[in-house]
Amino acid sequence: MQISTDCWRASNEGDEQDKAAWLKAKRAEEQTASEAWSEQYRMPPLEGTEQAVPWGVRCRHQILTNAYTALVTEGFSVKFSVLS
């Protein structure tokens, strides 16, 4: 059985709203954690637009915590070579 396009859209509309609400809540949670982390580790303030600064704070938090996990917690070894 195949449903019409209008019926399909109507049935998925609630899903899209639920996804949007979930994503908004998830982003707010990530932002709060990132700002707390930045304050705890005395990260310098970022400069930029109203939208760019929160995004940058989240990115910095994710990158540095993932790097710490890989390098310190998991013992990932980095070998540097010097080209002659």
Rosetta constraint file for C-alpha pairs under 8 A:
AtomPair CA 3 CA 7 HARMONIC 6.28 0.50
AtomPair CA 3 CA 8 HARMONIC 6.41 0.50
AtomPair CA 4 CA 8 HARMONIC 6.22 0.50
AtomPair CA 5 CA 9 HARMONIC 6.12 0.50
AtomPair CA 6 CA 10 HARMONIC 6.13 0.50
AtomPair CA 7 CA 11 HARMONIC 6.15 0.50
AtomPair CA 8 CA 12 HARMONIC 6.22 0.50
AtomPair CA 9 CA 13 HARMONIC 5.94 0.50
AtomPair CA 10 CA 14 HARMONIC 7.65 0.50
AtomPair CA 11 CA 15 HARMONIC 7.73 0.50
AtomPair CA 12 CA 16 HARMONIC 6.40 0.50
AtomPair CA 13 CA 17 HARMONIC 6.43 0.50
AtomPair CA 14 CA 18 HARMONIC 6.10 0.50
AtomPair CA 15 CA 19 HARMONIC 6.07 0.50
AtomPair CA 16 CA 20 HARMONIC 6.10 0.50
AtomPair CA 17 CA 21 HARMONIC 6.14 0.50
AtomPair CA 18 CA 22 HARMONIC 6.05 0.50
AtomPair CA 19 CA 23 HARMONIC 5.99 0.50
AtomPair CA 20 CA 24 HARMONIC 6.10 0.50
AtomPair CA 21 CA 25 HARMONIC 6.22 0.50
AtomPair CA 22 CA 26 HARMONIC 6.06 0.50
AtomPair CA 23 CA 27 HARMONIC 6.05 0.50
AtomPair CA 24 CA 28 HARMONIC 6.23 0.50
AtomPair CA 25 CA 29 HARMONIC 6.21 0.50
AtomPair CA 26 CA 30 HARMONIC 6.16 0.50
AtomPair CA 27 CA 31 HARMONIC 5.98 0.50
AtomPair CA 28 CA 32 HARMONIC 6.19 0.50
AtomPair CA 29 CA 33 HARMONIC 6.31 0.50
AtomPair CA 30 CA 34 HARMONIC 5.99 0.50
AtomPair CA 30 CA 58 HARMONIC 6.92 0.50
AtomPair CA 31 CA 35 HARMONIC 6.05 0.50
AtomPair CA 31 CA 54 HARMONIC 6.96 0.50
AtomPair CA 31 CA 57 HARMONIC 7.64 0.50
AtomPair CA 31 CA 58 HARMONIC 6.09 0.50
AtomPair CA 32 CA 36 HARMONIC 6.19 0.50
AtomPair CA 33 CA 37 HARMONIC 6.10 0.50
AtomPair CA 34 CA 38 HARMONIC 6.07 0.50
AtomPair CA 34 CA 57 HARMONIC 6.28 0.50
AtomPair CA 34 CA 58 HARMONIC 5.43 0.50
AtomPair CA 34 CA 61 HARMONIC 5.62 0.50
AtomPair CA 35 CA 39 HARMONIC 6.21 0.50
AtomPair CA 35 CA 57 HARMONIC 6.88 0.50
AtomPair CA 35 CA 58 HARMONIC 7.83 0.50
AtomPair CA 36 CA 40 HARMONIC 6.08 0.50
AtomPair CA 37 CA 41 HARMONIC 6.15 0.50
AtomPair CA 37 CA 61 HARMONIC 7.17 0.50
AtomPair CA 38 CA 42 HARMONIC 5.77 0.50
AtomPair CA 38 CA 43 HARMONIC 4.98 0.50
AtomPair CA 38 CA 44 HARMONIC 7.92 0.50
AtomPair CA 38 CA 57 HARMONIC 7.57 0.50
AtomPair CA 38 CA 61 HARMONIC 7.29 0.50
AtomPair CA 39 CA 43 HARMONIC 6.38 0.50
AtomPair CA 46 CA 53 HARMONIC 6.03 0.50
AtomPair CA 46 CA 56 HARMONIC 7.36 0.50
AtomPair CA 46 CA 57 HARMONIC 7.38 0.50
AtomPair CA 47 CA 53 HARMONIC 6.28 0.50
AtomPair CA 48 CA 52 HARMONIC 5.73 0.50
AtomPair CA 48 CA 53 HARMONIC 5.54 0.50
AtomPair CA 49 CA 53 HARMONIC 6.15 0.50
AtomPair CA 50 CA 54 HARMONIC 7.44 0.50
AtomPair CA 51 CA 55 HARMONIC 6.63 0.50
AtomPair CA 52 CA 56 HARMONIC 5.94 0.50
AtomPair CA 53 CA 57 HARMONIC 6.14 0.50
AtomPair CA 54 CA 58 HARMONIC 6.31 0.50
AtomPair CA 55 CA 59 HARMONIC 6.17 0.50
AtomPair CA 56 CA 60 HARMONIC 5.96 0.50
AtomPair CA 57 CA 61 HARMONIC 6.18 0.50
AtomPair CA 58 CA 62 HARMONIC 6.17 0.50
AtomPair CA 59 CA 63 HARMONIC 6.00 0.50
AtomPair CA 60 CA 64 HARMONIC 5.99 0.50
AtomPair CA 61 CA 65 HARMONIC 5.95 0.50
AtomPair CA 62 CA 66 HARMONIC 5.97 0.50
AtomPair CA 63 CA 67 HARMONIC 6.04 0.50
AtomPair CA 64 CA 68 HARMONIC 6.04 0.50
AtomPair CA 65 CA 69 HARMONIC 6.14 0.50
AtomPair CA 66 CA 70 HARMONIC 6.17 0.50
AtomPair CA 67 CA 71 HARMONIC 5.94 0.50
AtomPair CA 68 CA 72 HARMONIC 5.46 0.50
AtomPair CA 68 CA 73 HARMONIC 6.84 0.50
AtomPair CA 69 CA 73 HARMONIC 4.78 0.50
AtomPair CA 69 CA 74 HARMONIC 6.04 0.50
AtomPair CA 70 CA 74 HARMONIC 5.16 0.50
AtomPair CA 70 CA 75 HARMONIC 6.55 0.50
AtomPair CA 70 CA 76 HARMONIC 5.58 0.50
AtomPair CA 71 CA 75 HARMONIC 5.29 0.50
AtomPair CA 71 CA 76 HARMONIC 4.74 0.50
AtomPair CA 71 CA 77 HARMONIC 6.75 0.50
AtomPair CA 72 CA 76 HARMONIC 7.02 0.50
